[in-house]
């Protein structure tokens, strides 16, 4: 297959940014993506691109010894061949012309391929004996808990919790990430540093069971039976979940109202202007929920404090979603 001139222009570049690479796989340039991102309407492709950009960042850190890249002004840059190889293994919609380009190259990256294939290996069902052994443990890490609750044998390491859970249990991972930042005092997940700045969460099996029930996640029947037999009533657990959800909705409503008032006061700015520029002006101001603004890294977003004394964090992406809602609801 002949490579078109349009693709050759990109393939002749020595390096791609992660954003450009992901956008190209979906048929956008990075500038077109930014315009679509600023639109008030929800776009499934834009959401998919955002998720894959986050996944690329996580993979780059996890596979850094194999995944060749350059860091320039704090941004990761990749050789087109390396990026396309990653995109194929992560099942992005890679255009056929780029697949042909990859085949035409003699060099291979066996280390990257092996690492990615290992990450994508399907989890094995957890035997009844294996489950009984895990149920004797005093604590489960987040990685162990989500695999076990689904009736699967935990795989991977706590250092790559994000990769494993995003690959196999994306719904559970989304709840985990949300609650790590937003759960109320007394319910929050307790972080544990496990080396090199990596954070995981360790709780009792009973805690994880209640947490999964409150989220409506699928739970292996053997685990449900175990906790019912040992005095955990599902009605009680479900009640805890409903109460927790109600408190979260009240908290979310107050936070959104506070941010909306700032947004209206500033003349209805676009999301990229609202965060961080406009919000910075309201840090610790009377009537403002904003207590801090972070502009870089995976914690980019705001810290907040509500009238009840509840504190928490919201990501840049969540704030952008808020602005989209503000635009649609007068």
N, C-alpha and C positions, 0 to 999 in steps of 0.2 A: 504493500500500500504506500502510495506517495504521500509524504508529509506536506500539508498545505503551507503556504507562505505565512498565513496567520499564526500557525503553531510554531513555525521555524523562528519567527520573531521572538517568541517566548523561550523556545528551547535553546536559542543561542545565547541567552543571558546566562552568566556564570552562576547566579544565585537567585532564588525566589524567596520572598517572605512567606511565612506560613499562611497569612491571610490571602495573599495572591494565589498561592498554590491551591488552597481549598476552593476558592471561588472559581478558578479555572476548571476544576473537576465538575462543577455544577453549571458551567456555561456562562459565568459572569466574569467581568473584570473586577478588581477590588473597588474601583470607583463606582461601578454600577451597583455593587453590593451595598456600599455605604448609602447610596441614594434610596435603595429599596428598604434599608434598615431604618431610615428616618421616616418612612411612610407610617401613617397612623394605623393602617390596616395590618392585620396579622398575615404573615406569609410563611407557609410551612418550609419553603426552601431556605429562606433567610434563617429560620430557627435551626434547620439542619446544618447550615454552614457554621453558625455560631457554635453549635455543639461539637462539630468536627474540629474547629479551631482550638477549642478547649482540650479536646482529646489529643490533638497533635502536641500541644504544650506538655501534657502529662506524659505522653510517650517519649518525647524528647528527653525529659528528665530521667524517666525509668530506663531508657535504652541508650543513655548518653555515651556509653563506651563503644557502642556499635553504630549509632545513628549520627553520622558525620554532619556537623553543622557549624556555622560561624555566628558569633554574637557581635552585633554592631549596634551601638547606641542602645543597648538593652534589648534588642530585638533579635530573635533567632532567624537565621537565613539558611537555606538548604540548596544543594545542587539539585537541578531538575530531576536527574535520574534517581537520586535517593528519595526525593519526595514522591515521585510516581510509584516507586516500589512500595513505599509506605501506604500510599492511597489504595493500591490494589489489595494489600493485605488487610486493610481496614474497611474494605468493601465500599469505598466511595465510587460514584458513577464515573469511572475513568474513561474518557473518550478512546475509541479504538485506535485512533492515530497515535495516541501517546503510548498505548500498549505495544504497538508496532515499533515505535521509537525505542522502547525499552528492550525489545527482543533483538533489535539491530546492534545493541551494544554487547561487546564481548565480556566486559567485567561483570561480576556478580557480587552480591552482598549476602553471602550465606549466613553470616552472623545475624543480620537484621531479619532475614527470612525465618531463621530458626527461632529467634526470640518472639517474633510476631505470631508464628504458628503455635508456639507454646502458650502464648497468652490467649489464643482463640480456641484452644482445646476444650471440648465440651466437658463439663463436670460429670463425675461419676455419681450414681446413686449411693447414698450412705446406708450401709448395712445396719440391721437391727442391733447387732453387737456393737458396731462402731458408734451408733447413736447412744446406746446405753452408757458407753464410756464417756462420751462428751457430756452427757447429762450429770455425770459425777463431778465435773469441773465446777469450781467456785465461780469463775468468771469466763466469759467469752469475749473475744475481740469482735469488732464490727464485721470483719471479714468472716470469721468463724460463724458468727450468729446468723448472718443472712444466708450463707450456704446451708447451714444445718436446718434452719427453719423451713427452707425449701426442700429438705430431705436429700440434700446433696453433700458429698464429701468435700470439705474445704480444700481449696487448692491455691497455689501462689503463696505470697508472704504478706505480712502486714504492711511492708514498705510499698507494695503495689496494690493495696486495697482498692484504690480508685479505678485502676485499669481493669481489675478482675470484675468488680461489681458493675461498672459501666458496660462491660462486655456481656455479662450474663444476666444481671438483675437490675436493669436500668431504673425501674419504678422504685424498688427498695432503696437504691443508691440515691435517688432524688430526695426521698423522704429523709434519709440519713443526713445528707448535706444540708437540707433545710433545717432540721431539728438541731443540728450541731451549732447553728447560729441563732435560732429563734426560740428554742424551748424556754419555758418559764423557770424561774428559780424553784428548785426542788424536783424538777422533772428533767433537767438538762443532762445531756450526755457528758460524761466526765472524760476530758482528754488525757491521754497518756503519751508522753514522748518516748519513742522506742529507738532513738538513735538518729544522728545526722539531721535533726530537726523534723523528722517524720512524726506525725501525730496520728494516733488511732483512738478508739473508744472501747473501754472495757466495762462491762456490766454483767450482772448475774444472768443466768439463763432465764429466770423468772421475769426479770426486767425486760429482756429482749422479746419474750413471748407476749407480754402485755403491750409492748410497743408495736409489735407486728399486728396484733389484734386491733389496736386503736387505728391503725392505718388501713385496715382491710386487706392486708397482704395475704397471699396464699400461704398456708402453713401445713406442713406434713401432718397427716392424721395421727401418726404415732406420737407426735409431740403434744398435740391438743389433748389426746387421751391421757398422756403422762401427767399433765398439769391439772386436768380435771380430777384424776385419781388422787392427786396429792393436795386436793383442796382448793385449787384455782377454779373458780366458777366463771364460765365464759360470760354470763350475764353481768357479773361484777366488773370483769375486765372491759367489756364493751361499754359499760357505764363510765368507767374511768376515761375511756377514749372519747366519749361524747362530751364529757365535761372539759377535757383538755382542748378538744376542738372548739368548743364554745368560747373558751378564754382566748384562744388564738384569734378567732374571728373578731372579737371585741378589740383586741390589741391591734390587729391589722387595720380595722376601721379607723381607729384613732391616729395611727401612723399615716395612713393614706390621706386623711383629712388635713393633718398638719403639713404634709408635703404639698398637697393640692393648694392650700392657702398661699404657700411660698410661690408656687408655680404661677398662680393667678396674679399675685402681687408683682411678679417680675415680667408680666406681659405675655404669658403663655409661650415660653421659649421651647425650642426643639430639645429633644433628650440630650444630645451631645453638648448643648449649651447649659441646660439645667444642671447636669452633672458633668464636671465638678464646679464650674465657674460660679453659677448662681448660688448653689448650696453652700459654698465656702463662706459666703457672706452671713450665713445664719447659724454658724457654729456657736452653740451655747447662748443664743439670743433668747430673750423673753418670748414665750409662745412658740418657739421652734423646737421640734423634737431632735434636731441634728446636734450631735456632740462631737463628731469627728468626721473628716472626709479623707479617704485614701484613694490616691489616683493611679497607683501602679501595683502590679503583682496580683496574685490570685485573690487577695482580700480587697481589691479595688471596690469601693462602695462607701457606705456611711455607717457610723455607729449612731444609735438613737437612744433616747430616754423619754418615757411617757409619763403622764401625770400620776400613774399608779406606782412609779418608781421602776417599772419594768424596763430593762435595757436589752439591746440586741444589735444585730448587724443586717444590713441589706446590701446585696451586690449591685454593681453597676448595671448588670443585665436586668435585675428586678426593677431598679429605678426607671430604666428605659421602658419596661412594660407598664409601669405606673403611668408614665407620661402618655403612652398610647391610650390608656383607659381614660385619662383626664380629657384628652382631645375628643373622645367619642361621647362623653357624658357631660352635658353643659351644667 
